[in-house]
Amino acid sequence: MNYHKPQLSTPKSVALESLRYPRRRRAPWSISYRVVAPIAMLCDVFVIVLMGAISSIAYQYYYYDSVVGRPAETMQAAGLAAVVAALFVSFGKIRNLYEPSELLNLKSQIQRISFKWLAVLLFLAAAAFAMKAGGNFSRGSTIVFAGLGLLALVGERVLWRIVLADGLAVRRFSGRRVILIAEQGSVRESGILEALDRHGLQPTHQFILPLKDIQEQKQVIAKAIATVRGSKIEEIIVGADPGRWSQLKELFSELRVLPIPVNLVPVGPSADLFQLPSHTIGDTVTVELQRGPRTLFERAAKRVLDIVFVTGALVLLVPLFVMTAIAIKLDSPGPVIFWQRRSGFNGRKFYIMKFRTMSVLEDGETVMQAKPKDSRVTRVGYWLRRTSIDELPQLFNVLRGHMSIIGPRPHALAHDTEFGKLVANYAYRHHVKPGITGWAQVNGFRGRTCTVSDVEKRLELDLWYIDNWSLGLDFKISLMTIFEIIKGENAY
């Protein structure tokens, strides 16, 4: 017979192994795994609104030494916090921020909620500025709310991680009663039992399908149907290889006689496709084999910050630009600005701008990198390169959208062609806009690349940045760049 009841003491789940919690007996009470996300969302709303009220009260007490007679300001702050909560929770829901598996990943949660919290506040600040409504709110109270709100959300995530880890360890999460119909050999291979246990489902029976004997397969399906009839089973889980679906489709269609849901768990070589995001184009389903390095929202946030930074920097640096231009003209003949072709996002060509530091203007098929005591470097050019002042005109490249403040440094076209032939995956650097400074530059790879090994190491750091980008990482690179400029290593 191909039917048997499973051991109810299912193997320890993957989540429990990673958390290193010992398996204990099932807790005397349990909750549905499905309610975790809604409860987490409600908790976020409550915490954000509460922090809005507390921030207002604390600020009033500090600034006015009293909160008596100012309940309207507290209600206004709570109302603003409610709007922030609605946007924050909505964005979090869209990005699966409240899934129990995500709530268990504390590091990822802290990074993601920090980014979304900042994004929501910046969005509302821009909206308030556009509608000229900023004067209706206390700036001091809002700043306190921004800090306290983020700290409270991080603290809440720490508590969620502890509660979920403990709940999983003692099997406190309950779910629907299910039966499992799986192809022979797929139960252990796919980890279906572990997944069911992790989500609080209770597999009361297992039915193993032989791989080739059609008559025996039909007998197993008939036995499963007989088991479900008149029982309290709420769902059927099917583990099968999608590559054999043409053979199994008719077999599983017999389960339609049962008035309960049937769900497929893909196993086998093609199962990985089901882990990828899917979209629809009309009536056609598409699978996202590769996503862009950043979402539209992330690109917009980075662009807004670039523009804000560049606009402020250009205003402050006007005197330095004028003095540098005069020094270059007095030091040597030639233009003030050096233009050179570079490759940007998706390989699009643009002209990068720099203050001229050499007596030559190379931009052909052969471009010689600068080296120590290079005779081509002018006297003023030496100090400009040493202090990285020569890079400042690239702020205009950022303003025009060719570059970003932080990103992989663009190389001359001649070097792109050379490095692309020597190093695999070199073109991946063009998945994002190039930057004035980058992760490779603050990790010792500023300046020329002398060997293939140098190119490979720089590429490795650039690709790491692309895969791990965040606004927090950009801020870190900005600070590290200041120290790199002070040290002045590899600048000649």
CORNORDA-V591720 format. One record per residue. N is the residue number from 1. RES is the residue in three letters. PHI is phi as a letter, one per 40 degrees, with the letter a starting at -180 (NA if undefined). NEAR is the number of other ideal C-beta (glycine too) atoms within 10 Angstrom. Layout:
BEGIN
{{N;RES;PHI;NEAR} {N;RES;PHI;NEAR}}
END
This chain:
BEGIN
{{1;MET;NA;8} {2;ASN;b;15} {3;TYR;b;13} {4;HIS;a;10} {5;LYS;c;9} {6;PRO;c;15} {7;GLN;c;9} {8;LEU;c;10} {9;SER;c;10} {10;THR;c;17} {11;PRO;d;14} {12;LYS;c;15} {13;SER;c;22} {14;VAL;c;13} {15;ALA;c;20} {16;LEU;c;19} {17;GLU;c;11} {18;SER;c;11} {19;LEU;c;15} {20;ARG;g;8} {21;TYR;c;16} {22;PRO;c;8} {23;ARG;c;14} {24;ARG;b;11} {25;ARG;c;8} {26;ARG;c;13} {27;ALA;c;15} {28;PRO;c;7} {29;TRP;b;7} {30;SER;a;15} {31;ILE;b;15} {32;SER;c;12} {33;TYR;c;20} {34;ARG;c;14} {35;VAL;c;10} {36;VAL;c;21} {37;ALA;c;18} {38;PRO;d;11} {39;ILE;c;12} {40;ALA;c;22} {41;MET;c;18} {42;LEU;c;12} {43;CYS;c;16} {44;ASP;c;21} {45;VAL;c;16} {46;PHE;c;12} {47;VAL;c;18} {48;ILE;c;28} {49;VAL;c;20} {50;LEU;c;16} {51;MET;c;26} {52;GLY;c;28} {53;ALA;c;16} {54;ILE;c;19} {55;SER;c;26} {56;SER;c;28} {57;ILE;c;18} {58;ALA;c;17} {59;TYR;c;22} {60;GLN;c;22} {61;TYR;c;13} {62;TYR;c;11} {63;TYR;c;11} {64;TYR;b;12} {65;ASP;g;7} {66;SER;a;9} {67;VAL;b;15} {68;VAL;c;8} {69;GLY;g;9} {70;ARG;b;15} {71;PRO;c;12} {72;ALA;c;8} {73;GLU;c;18} {74;THR;c;19} {75;MET;c;13} {76;GLN;c;17} {77;ALA;c;26} {78;ALA;c;18} {79;GLY;c;14} {80;LEU;c;22} {81;ALA;c;25} {82;ALA;c;14} {83;VAL;c;15} {84;VAL;d;24} {85;ALA;c;23} {86;ALA;c;13} {87;LEU;c;17} {88;PHE;c;24} {89;VAL;c;21} {90;SER;c;12} {91;PHE;c;18} {92;GLY;c;23} {93;LYS;c;15} {94;ILE;c;9} {95;ARG;c;15} {96;ASN;f;11} {97;LEU;c;22} {98;TYR;b;20} {99;GLU;c;14} {100;PRO;d;20} {101;SER;c;12} {102;GLU;c;18} {103;LEU;c;21} {104;LEU;c;17} {105;ASN;c;15} {106;LEU;c;15} {107;LYS;c;8} {108;SER;c;13} {109;GLN;c;22} {110;ILE;c;16} {111;GLN;c;16} {112;ARG;c;19} {113;ILE;c;19} {114;SER;c;16} {115;PHE;c;18} {116;LYS;c;19} {117;TRP;c;20} {118;LEU;c;16} {119;ALA;c;19} {120;VAL;c;22} {121;LEU;c;19} {122;LEU;c;15} {123;PHE;c;17} {124;LEU;c;18} {125;ALA;c;14} {126;ALA;c;11} {127;ALA;c;12} {128;ALA;c;16} {129;PHE;c;10} {130;ALA;c;9} {131;MET;c;9} {132;LYS;f;8} {133;ALA;b;11} {134;GLY;c;14} {135;GLY;c;8} {136;ASN;c;10} {137;PHE;b;19} {138;SER;c;19} {139;ARG;c;10} {140;GLY;c;15} {141;SER;c;23} {142;THR;c;22} {143;ILE;c;13} {144;VAL;c;21} {145;PHE;c;26} {146;ALA;c;17} {147;GLY;c;11} {148;LEU;c;18} {149;GLY;c;25} {150;LEU;c;18} {151;LEU;c;11} {152;ALA;c;16} {153;LEU;c;22} {154;VAL;c;15} {155;GLY;c;11} {156;GLU;c;19} {157;ARG;c;23} {158;VAL;c;12} {159;LEU;c;10} {160;TRP;c;21} {161;ARG;c;16} {162;ILE;c;11} {163;VAL;c;13} {164;LEU;c;21} {165;ALA;c;18} {166;ASP;c;14} {167;GLY;c;18} {168;LEU;c;23} {169;ALA;c;19} {170;VAL;b;16} {171;ARG;f;19} {172;ARG;c;19} {173;PHE;c;23} {174;SER;b;17} {175;GLY;a;19} {176;ARG;c;19} {177;ARG;c;15} {178;VAL;b;20} {179;ILE;b;22} {180;LEU;b;23} {181;ILE;b;25} {182;ALA;b;22} {183;GLU;c;21} {184;GLN;d;11} {185;GLY;g;12} {186;SER;c;21} {187;VAL;c;18} {188;ARG;c;11} {189;GLU;c;13} {190;SER;c;20} {191;GLY;g;18} {192;ILE;c;21} {193;LEU;c;22} {194;GLU;c;19} {195;ALA;c;16} {196;LEU;c;21} {197;ASP;c;25} {198;ARG;c;22} {199;HIS;b;18} {200;GLY;g;21} {201;LEU;c;21} {202;GLN;b;16} {203;PRO;c;20} {204;THR;c;17} {205;HIS;a;19} {206;GLN;b;21} {207;PHE;b;20} {208;ILE;c;18} {209;LEU;c;23} {210;PRO;c;14} {211;LEU;c;12} {212;LYS;b;8} {213;ASP;c;12} {214;ILE;c;11} {215;GLN;c;7} {216;GLU;c;12} {217;GLN;c;21} {218;LYS;c;14} {219;GLN;c;16} {220;VAL;c;19} {221;ILE;c;17} {222;ALA;c;11} {223;LYS;c;16} {224;ALA;c;24} {225;ILE;c;14} {226;ALA;c;10} {227;THR;c;15} {228;VAL;c;22} {229;ARG;d;10} {230;GLY;g;7} {231;SER;c;13} {232;LYS;c;8} {233;ILE;c;20} {234;GLU;b;15} {235;GLU;a;17} {236;ILE;b;21} {237;ILE;b;22} {238;VAL;b;23} {239;GLY;b;25} {240;ALA;a;24} {241;ASP;c;18} {242;PRO;d;16} {243;GLY;c;13} {244;ARG;b;13} {245;TRP;c;13} {246;SER;c;8} {247;GLN;c;14} {248;LEU;c;17} {249;LYS;d;10} {250;GLU;c;10} {251;LEU;c;17} {252;PHE;c;18} {253;SER;c;11} {254;GLU;c;13} {255;LEU;c;17} {256;ARG;c;8} {257;VAL;c;9} {258;LEU;c;14} {259;PRO;c;6} {260;ILE;b;14} {261;PRO;c;12} {262;VAL;b;14} {263;ASN;b;9} {264;LEU;c;16} {265;VAL;b;19} {266;PRO;c;19} {267;VAL;b;23} {268;GLY;g;17} {269;PRO;c;9} {270;SER;c;13} {271;ALA;c;18} {272;ASP;c;9} {273;LEU;c;12} {274;PHE;c;13} {275;GLN;c;8} {276;LEU;c;12} {277;PRO;c;9} {278;SER;b;10} {279;HIS;b;9} {280;THR;b;8} {281;ILE;b;7} {282;GLY;g;5} {283;ASP;c;5} {284;THR;c;7} {285;VAL;c;9} {286;THR;b;11} {287;VAL;b;11} {288;GLU;c;10} {289;LEU;c;8} {290;GLN;a;7} {291;ARG;c;9} {292;GLY;c;11} {293;PRO;c;15} {294;ARG;a;16} {295;THR;c;11} {296;LEU;d;8} {297;PHE;c;15} {298;GLU;c;16} {299;ARG;c;16} {300;ALA;c;13} {301;ALA;c;18} {302;LYS;c;21} {303;ARG;c;14} {304;VAL;c;14} {305;LEU;c;18} {306;ASP;d;23} {307;ILE;c;13} {308;VAL;c;11} {309;PHE;c;15} {310;VAL;c;21} {311;THR;d;11} {312;GLY;c;10} {313;ALA;c;14} {314;LEU;c;15} {315;VAL;c;8} {316;LEU;c;8} {317;LEU;c;14} {318;VAL;d;9} {319;PRO;d;8} {320;LEU;c;11} {321;PHE;c;16} {322;VAL;c;10} {323;MET;c;11} {324;THR;c;20} {325;ALA;c;16} {326;ILE;c;12} {327;ALA;c;18} {328;ILE;c;22} {329;LYS;c;14} {330;LEU;c;8} {331;ASP;c;16} {332;SER;a;14} {333;PRO;c;6} {334;GLY;h;15} {335;PRO;c;12} {336;VAL;c;14} {337;ILE;b;14} {338;PHE;b;22} {339;TRP;b;14} {340;GLN;a;18} {341;ARG;c;16} {342;ARG;b;22} {343;SER;b;21} {344;GLY;b;20} {345;PHE;d;18} {346;ASN;g;10} {347;GLY;g;10} {348;ARG;c;11} {349;LYS;c;10} {350;PHE;a;19} {351;TYR;b;14} {352;ILE;c;22} {353;MET;b;19} {354;LYS;a;19} {355;PHE;c;23} {356;ARG;c;24} {357;THR;b;24} {358;MET;b;20} {359;SER;c;13} {360;VAL;b;12} {361;LEU;b;12} {362;GLU;c;14} {363;ASP;a;16} {364;GLY;b;10} {365;GLU;c;7} {366;THR;b;9} {367;VAL;b;16} {368;MET;c;13} {369;GLN;c;14} {370;ALA;c;15} {371;LYS;b;13} {372;PRO;d;9} {373;LYS;f;7} {374;ASP;c;16} {375;SER;c;7} {376;ARG;c;13} {377;VAL;c;21} {378;THR;c;18} {379;ARG;c;11} {380;VAL;c;21} {381;GLY;d;23} {382;TYR;d;15} {383;TRP;c;16} {384;LEU;c;24} {385;ARG;c;23} {386;ARG;c;15} {387;THR;c;14} {388;SER;g;17} {389;ILE;c;21} {390;ASP;c;22} {391;GLU;c;18} {392;LEU;d;20} {393;PRO;d;20} {394;GLN;c;23} {395;LEU;d;21} {396;PHE;c;15} {397;ASN;c;24} {398;VAL;c;23} {399;LEU;c;15} {400;ARG;c;12} {401;GLY;g;14} {402;HIS;c;21} {403;MET;b;27} {404;SER;b;26} {405;ILE;c;22} {406;ILE;b;28} {407;GLY;i;27} {408;PRO;c;25} {409;ARG;c;21} {410;PRO;c;26} {411;HIS;b;23} {412;ALA;d;20} {413;LEU;d;17} {414;ALA;c;18} {415;HIS;c;18} {416;ASP;d;19} {417;THR;c;13} {418;GLU;c;17} {419;PHE;c;20} {420;GLY;c;16} {421;LYS;c;8} {422;LEU;c;11} {423;VAL;b;17} {424;ALA;c;9} {425;ASN;g;11} {426;TYR;c;21} {427;ALA;c;14} {428;TYR;c;15} {429;ARG;c;27} {430;HIS;c;18} {431;HIS;c;17} {432;VAL;b;24} {433;LYS;c;25} {434;PRO;c;26} {435;GLY;b;26} {436;ILE;c;24} {437;THR;b;24} {438;GLY;a;27} {439;TRP;c;27} {440;ALA;c;25} {441;GLN;c;24} {442;VAL;c;20} {443;ASN;b;17} {444;GLY;g;13} {445;PHE;b;21} {446;ARG;c;21} {447;GLY;g;18} {448;ARG;c;15} {449;THR;b;19} {450;CYS;c;10} {451;THR;b;9} {452;VAL;c;11} {453;SER;c;10} {454;ASP;c;15} {455;VAL;c;20} {456;GLU;c;17} {457;LYS;c;16} {458;ARG;c;26} {459;LEU;c;21} {460;GLU;d;16} {461;LEU;c;18} {462;ASP;c;25} {463;LEU;c;18} {464;TRP;c;14} {465;TYR;c;23} {466;ILE;c;17} {467;ASP;c;10} {468;ASN;b;10} {469;TRP;c;18} {470;SER;a;14} {471;LEU;c;18} {472;GLY;c;13} {473;LEU;c;15} {474;ASP;c;21} {475;PHE;c;12} {476;LYS;c;14} {477;ILE;c;22} {478;SER;c;15} {479;LEU;c;9} {480;MET;c;15} {481;THR;c;20} {482;ILE;d;11} {483;PHE;c;9} {484;GLU;c;19} {485;ILE;c;17} {486;ILE;c;9} {487;LYS;c;10} {488;GLY;g;13} {489;GLU;c;11} {490;ASN;f;13} {491;ALA;b;17} {492;TYR;a;15}}
END
